[in-house]
Amino acid sequence: MRKNSPSSVLVLGLLALAVLLNCSGCATSPSTKTGTGTMCPLTPPVEPTSVGPSKPEAVVFMVPYHAPPKKIDLCGEPVPTERQEVLERLDKEFTLIVYNHAQVYLWLKRMERYFPWIDERLSAQGLPSDLKYVAIAESDLLPNACSPKGAAGPWQFMPATGRNYGLDQRGDCDERYDFEMATESAFRYLRNLNNRFKSWTLAIAAYNCGEGRIQEQMRTQGTRDFYQMKLPQETERYVLRILAIKAVLGSPEQYGYHLPRGEGYPPFKVDRVKATFSRTVSIQSVAAAAGTNYREFKRLNPVFRGDDISPGTYELKLPQGSGAIFQKNHAAAATSTADVSPASPSKTGVSSEDRKAADARGRSDSAKGRSARVHVVKKGETLSGIARSHQVSVHELQRANKLKGSVVTPGQKLRIP
């Protein structure tokens, strides 16, 4: 092997010195990041020598920011968002809704069931399209919604107001729960409120807190501007909440919501049948006569609040294709004075053997000169349940006790006929 010349040794020494000087500056020079730490830029990456798996770098997720709409109207009436106080009130309701992902998607799904029909009725009556959002604020588009204060149905009618606008509440039938009937009544009520206050915003506020309260506060505060009025907090938030609902549901994709086609809830497909019952019948027997079940019948007919249907004429909603079956069975039952399908239970849902036993007890009681039976209502009992337990109809109980409705209270004494 040939020995290196002095000049070549000098060159190699200078190169080694240069490398050492560069490496000593790694702490302040730009570096290369690897999965296991910071590497000197002059050294090639090396395989990690740690025993365990390396930890992945943390992923930072940013919640998107959605600003409240700066320009919006309610039924064509502009909202004064240039007022900071009004903008902040709107922003509160908008923020609570736009980030409530589960609720917004449920609204979008229910809208496909109800909004096409509502839009058609609003257009036919020349009413603002925004009124449909009132139903969402009232009930989330749930026909069976009810409040502790007694408001009921998709438009949350109080009993007296419901009666004033044609929603019958007799026995176990409460028309406030019928989506179509309640919607038509709500439209008439809102139209009347708008005619009175000459403002859809005030009409919607009055729908929430009552027309008397709005009239009084207009006089006391000397203004007809809703956004300047001091009203109950629930009413102030109610109107702004409807605006926020309109903003999000009117342009859902703007805020990151996308409901795939076909994922919404379809409208109910039903046969509508007029039926007259001469005496109280059980819902289960009516459902059986239509070839359906108790749960499905109640889903399509939420107006019937108990387990029985009182005597009278009703329009029943039955699963599509079952109307003719029900009419045939109902007609056959009518000729046999049974009011229901021959295969259905008796009018109170008890067997014929139980009915015979009850009749025998009644004859025995009469023969012994006993007085009429009295039932003391216990907590959780209903009129229809009491009727079944004593093998009588709800109508008979109402007549014997001069009851106009089906509400009973614990401790109340009922005469059993």
C-alpha atoms as one frame of an Amber mdcrd trajectory, in Angstrom:
protein
   0.000   0.000   0.000   1.274   3.407  -0.927   1.702   5.904   1.923  -0.168
   9.205   1.693   1.888  12.214   0.777   2.119  15.124   3.261  -0.108  17.234
   1.038  -2.899  14.656   0.947  -2.758  14.271   4.719  -3.179  17.989   5.060
  -6.245  17.995   2.802  -7.927  15.182   4.751  -7.244  16.975   7.999  -8.854
  20.180   6.765 -11.959  18.269   5.599 -12.317  16.572   8.980 -12.023  19.939
  10.737 -14.752  21.394   8.515 -17.154  18.557   9.381 -16.524  19.013  13.091
 -17.136  22.736  12.899 -20.421  22.241  11.037 -21.714  19.609  13.472 -20.984
  21.842  16.424 -23.475  24.344  15.024 -26.412  21.918  14.869 -28.035  23.500
  17.927 -28.484  26.793  16.103 -28.688  25.691  12.479 -31.911  24.566  10.691
 -32.794  20.983  11.478 -34.664  18.091   9.946 -37.583  16.602  11.907 -38.073
  12.872  11.914 -40.515  10.631  13.669 -38.114  10.204  16.584 -36.635  13.663
  17.062 -34.483  16.361  15.483 -31.638  15.278  13.173 -28.510  17.212  12.224
 -28.883  18.432   8.619 -25.468  17.080   7.695 -26.092  13.545   8.890 -28.275
  11.052   7.113 -31.425   9.842   8.969 -30.963   6.702  11.012 -33.434   4.025
  11.948 -34.978   4.485  15.430 -33.494   2.268  18.092 -36.273   2.609  20.701
 -37.934  -0.596  21.873 -41.593   0.532  21.988 -43.734   2.016  19.157 -43.257
   5.701  18.492 -46.049   8.100  19.540 -47.943   9.775  16.679 -47.886  13.523
  16.573 -51.008  15.202  18.060 -53.740  16.222  15.575 -55.324  19.597  16.273
 -59.035  19.821  15.342 -60.469  23.290  14.857 -64.202  23.863  15.399 -65.378
  25.912  12.405 -66.710  29.342  13.191 -70.108  30.333  11.796 -71.053  33.990
  12.019 -74.718  34.928  12.530 -76.467  36.333   9.467 -76.022  40.087   9.153
 -79.074  40.409   6.952 -82.268  38.467   7.618 -86.018  39.056   7.720 -89.043
  37.427   9.321 -92.033  37.115   7.016 -90.599  39.961   4.928 -89.991  42.261
   7.925 -86.254  43.177   8.174 -84.445  42.421  11.420 -82.421  45.448  12.672
 -79.119  43.568  13.037 -77.276  46.894  12.773 -78.245  47.333  16.418 -75.549
  45.570  18.418 -77.993  44.414  21.113 -80.279  42.801  18.523 -77.326  41.166
  16.775 -76.087  39.665  20.046 -79.537  38.270  20.864 -79.724  36.698  17.415
 -76.150  35.409  17.720 -76.993  33.588  20.952 -79.894  31.650  19.449 -78.029
  31.083  16.166 -74.946  29.702  17.930 -77.000  27.347  20.096 -78.715  25.959
  16.999 -75.957  25.872  14.380 -73.727  23.708  16.616 -76.551  21.408  17.772
 -75.774  18.887  15.057 -78.062  16.048  16.158 -81.114  18.289  16.491 -80.561
  20.017  13.159 -80.343  16.682  11.354 -83.539  15.477  13.025 -85.276  18.667
  11.915 -84.035  18.179   8.356 -85.379  14.625   8.332 -88.800  15.600   9.706
 -89.040  18.549   7.310 -89.227  16.115   4.399 -92.342  14.590   5.930 -94.249
  17.759   6.775 -92.886  20.830   4.965 -94.089  20.029   1.421 -97.697  19.914
   2.644 -97.244  22.981   4.888 -95.676  24.973   2.049 -98.578  24.050  -0.225
-101.146  25.230   2.340 -99.258  28.464   3.072 -99.064  29.250  -0.634-102.749
  28.452  -1.179-103.729  30.837   1.642-101.321  33.594   0.658 -99.374  33.374
   3.932 -95.619  33.906   4.424 -93.474  30.800   4.006 -91.558  31.629   7.219
 -94.557  30.605   9.340 -93.546  26.966   8.897 -90.571  27.561  11.198 -92.984
  28.391  14.037 -93.968  24.708  14.163 -90.322  23.708  14.654 -89.891  26.196
  17.505 -93.128  24.950  19.092 -92.765  21.173  18.872 -89.703  20.109  16.828
 -92.348  18.785  14.371 -93.503  16.135  16.855 -97.319  15.665  16.782 -97.423
  14.177  20.302 -95.610  17.103  21.939 -97.216  18.458  25.120 -96.153  20.912
  27.811 -96.650  20.937  31.599 -98.870  24.008  31.142-101.372  22.076  29.013
-100.302  23.125  25.511-100.524  20.196  23.112 -99.827  19.048  19.600 -97.456
  20.225  16.855 -98.590  23.853  17.258 -98.913  23.695  21.056-102.481  24.960
  21.395-103.781  25.646  24.875-107.194  24.003  25.473-109.289  27.197  25.254
-107.488  28.582  22.207-107.755  25.219  20.484-111.511  25.133  21.027-111.828
  28.718  19.774-110.172  27.676  16.531-112.200  24.536  15.958-110.099  21.843
  17.600-112.498  19.553  19.448-111.392  18.015  22.746-114.063  15.579  23.832
-113.578  12.395  25.755-110.408  10.648  24.671-110.257  12.495  21.330-108.143
  15.668  21.167-107.859  17.253  17.734-104.960  19.475  18.827-102.780  16.436
  18.083-103.951  16.106  14.475-101.157  17.625  12.384-103.305  18.809   9.506
-106.194  20.158  11.588-103.875  21.883  14.065-101.865  23.448  11.230-104.960
  24.904   9.585-106.106  26.284  12.946-102.674  27.786  13.617-102.714  29.542
  10.259-106.115  31.096  11.038-104.906  32.202  14.456-101.695  33.736  13.113
-103.588  35.525  10.349-105.969  37.020  12.917-103.038  38.120  15.088-101.367
  39.784  12.113-104.585  41.570  11.214-104.746  42.891  14.775-101.125  44.025
  15.199-100.284  44.780  11.535 -96.965  42.989  12.036 -96.016  39.349  11.548
 -93.227  39.690  14.118 -95.676  40.892  16.782 -98.194  38.251  15.673 -95.627
  35.502  16.246 -94.684  37.015  19.612 -98.376  37.108  20.582 -98.722  33.459
  19.540 -96.193  32.705  22.283 -97.217  34.971  25.169-100.792  35.956  24.293
-102.286  38.863  22.432-103.340  40.566  25.668 -99.739  40.735  26.899 -98.514
  42.257  23.629-101.325  44.806  23.580-100.598  45.824  27.171 -96.842  46.184
  26.620 -97.351  48.229  23.464 -99.397  50.673  25.486 -97.069  50.675  28.526
 -93.808  51.009  26.582 -95.118  53.265  23.836 -93.707  51.265  20.927 -94.824
  48.823  18.256 -91.264  47.703  17.490 -90.776  44.168  18.807 -87.001  44.592
  18.970 -87.370  47.626  21.251 -89.978  46.066  23.516 -89.201  44.460  26.863
 -91.184  41.209  26.955 -90.999  37.932  28.902 -87.606  36.366  28.228 -89.238
  33.281  26.735 -91.007  35.426  24.125 -87.932  37.521  23.338 -85.912  34.356
  22.723 -88.805  32.675  20.888 -88.812  35.131  17.979 -85.009  35.194  17.692
 -84.946  31.386  17.874 -87.337  31.185  14.911 -85.009  33.504  12.985 -82.036
  31.285  13.825 -83.952  28.170  12.763 -84.784  29.853   9.461 -81.130  30.830
   8.914 -79.783  27.309   9.458 -82.527  25.230   7.866 -82.931  27.650   4.979
 -79.288  27.112   3.925 -78.078  23.997   5.764 -75.098  23.281   3.493 -73.727
  26.761   4.169 -73.200  25.591   7.740 -71.851  22.133   6.990 -75.077  20.111
   6.960 -75.844  17.722   4.133 -78.702  15.226   4.299 -78.251  12.599   1.565
 -81.189  12.048  -0.739 -83.628   9.523   0.685 -82.444   9.863   4.296 -85.334
  12.106   5.343 -88.590  10.735   6.767 -91.231  10.097   4.069 -94.786  11.468
   4.373 -97.357   9.076   5.806 -99.255   7.154   3.138-102.733   6.487   4.456
-106.291   5.621   3.563-108.826   8.002   5.096-112.009   6.306   6.210-115.134
   7.728   7.832-116.427   5.447  10.581-119.347   5.730  12.971-119.345   3.896
  16.297-122.590   3.544  18.203-120.785   2.663  21.403-117.270   2.754  22.854
-114.819   0.431  21.125-111.240  -0.434  21.925-108.496   0.888  19.688-106.976
  -2.564  19.537-110.151  -3.953  18.000-110.350  -1.142  15.425-106.701  -1.698
  14.485-107.325  -5.425  14.131-110.278  -4.766  11.837-107.912  -2.806   9.563
-105.279  -5.528   9.638-102.806  -3.392  11.590-101.729  -3.103  15.224-102.371
  -0.817  18.175 -99.038   1.044  17.902 -99.346   1.813  14.194-102.955   2.977
  14.583-101.942   5.361  17.400 -99.008   6.659  15.341-101.325   7.552  12.474
-104.140   8.802  14.753-102.577  10.670  17.703-105.917  12.403  18.331-107.058
   9.329  20.282-105.351   9.784  23.639-106.634   6.733  25.496-107.211   3.073
  24.721-110.801   3.470  23.518-112.796   5.410  20.942-116.005   6.991  22.241
-119.281   6.848  20.303-119.386   9.172  17.311-118.270   9.647  13.723-114.561
  10.010  12.981-112.159  10.159  10.076-109.625   7.410  10.662-106.196   7.291
   9.056-105.254   3.730   8.221-102.176   2.253   6.531-102.396   2.630   2.771
-104.296  -0.256   1.243-106.157  -1.235   4.419-109.151   1.100   4.124-111.274
  -1.332   2.135-110.469  -4.165   4.553-111.570  -2.079   7.507-114.791  -0.933
   5.831-115.694  -4.524   4.997-115.065  -5.735   8.541-116.745  -2.711  10.090
-119.858  -3.149   7.937-120.040  -6.835   8.805-119.659  -6.039  12.491-122.370
  -3.378  12.352-124.914  -5.902  11.141-124.003  -8.108  14.094-124.194  -5.131
  16.535-120.531  -5.643  17.457-119.115  -2.397  15.956-115.830  -4.138  15.213
-114.473  -7.124  13.406-115.961 -10.374  14.703-112.410 -11.531  15.451-111.682
  -8.441  17.556-111.954  -8.217  21.341-115.102  -6.936  22.986-115.696  -3.198
  23.296-113.570  -2.887  26.423-110.923  -5.431  25.550-112.190  -8.124  27.977
-113.185 -11.657  27.072-116.766 -12.802  26.735-116.239 -15.044  29.768-115.211
 -12.024  31.855-118.221 -10.105  30.579-120.555 -12.929  31.544-118.951 -13.116
  34.980-119.401  -9.371  35.429-123.050  -9.591  34.402-123.544 -12.421  36.885
-121.959 -10.346  39.664-124.178  -7.442  38.731-127.304  -9.566  38.971-126.116
 -10.962  42.287-125.410  -7.484  43.662-128.801  -6.281  42.558-130.521  -9.264
  44.126-128.773  -8.586  47.445-129.830  -4.945  47.380-126.255  -3.638  47.388
-125.643   0.018  46.591-123.769   1.175  43.469-120.033   0.548  43.455-117.602
   3.419  44.043-114.038   3.558  42.788-111.466   5.857  44.394-108.955   6.994
  41.779-105.381   6.050  42.561-102.241   7.808  41.343-101.437   6.900  37.748
-104.911   5.588  36.887-106.782   6.738  33.775-110.472   6.795  33.009-110.111
   4.221  30.256-108.116   1.935  32.559-110.733   2.210  35.307-113.446   1.434
  32.773-111.651  -1.738  31.685-111.080  -2.890  35.249-114.824  -2.618  36.001
-115.974  -3.960  32.592-117.788  -0.779  31.610-117.208   1.721  28.799-115.626
   5.134  29.178-118.852   6.692  27.937-120.847   4.927  30.650-118.431   6.203
  33.301-118.629   9.740  31.954-122.415   9.668  31.910-122.707   8.153  35.382
-120.357  10.784  36.864-121.333  13.733  34.632-117.794  14.029  33.280-117.198
  16.167  30.219-113.669  14.922  29.611-111.439  11.998  30.498-109.241  13.624
  33.139-109.387  12.129  36.636-107.366  13.005  39.743-106.088  10.873  42.624
-108.651  10.642  45.429-111.593  11.355  43.122-114.579   9.075  43.704-116.267
   7.584  40.648-119.636   5.862  40.599-119.418   2.604  38.667-122.708   2.012
  36.804
